[in-house]
Amino acid sequence: MINSMKYLVIIEPCEDGGYSAYVPDLPVCFSVGGTLEETKANIKEAIELYLDELKEEGKSIPIPSQKLTELIEIAA
């Protein structure tokens, strides 16, 4: 049985086009992409590679925090 984990990923548009993404629970894990779909695929791969590297080094895998996100609409 394979365990799965869900990490919060923050995706932001870049000024020159495309997107950047990072994982708050994995401080050195980030990626970019030309489209939203590409960015999502790239950050997933970056997370997997980062966690594989930690395993190879015998380090513990960070447990995803229970951060919640919400978009709050206000009148501007």
Secondary structure as the mmCIF struct_conf table of DSSP 4:
data_model
#
loop_
_struct_conf.conf_type_id
_struct_conf.id
_struct_conf.beg_label_comp_id
_struct_conf.beg_label_asym_id
_struct_conf.beg_label_seq_id
_struct_conf.end_label_comp_id
_struct_conf.end_label_asym_id
_struct_conf.end_label_seq_id
STRN STRN1 ILE A 10 PRO A 13
TURN_TY1_P TURN_TY1_P1 GLU A 15 ASP A 16
BEND BEND1 GLY A 17 GLY A 18
STRN STRN2 TYR A 19 TYR A 22
TURN_TY1_P TURN_TY1_P2 PRO A 24 ASP A 25
BEND BEND2 LEU A 26 LEU A 26
TURN_TY1_P TURN_TY1_P3 PRO A 27 VAL A 28
STRN STRN3 PHE A 30 GLY A 33
BEND BEND3 GLY A 34 THR A 35
HELX_RH_AL_P HELX_RH_AL_P1 LEU A 36 GLU A 56
TURN_TY1_P TURN_TY1_P4 GLU A 57 GLY A 58
HELX_LH_PP_P HELX_LH_PP_P1 LYS A 59 SER A 65
#
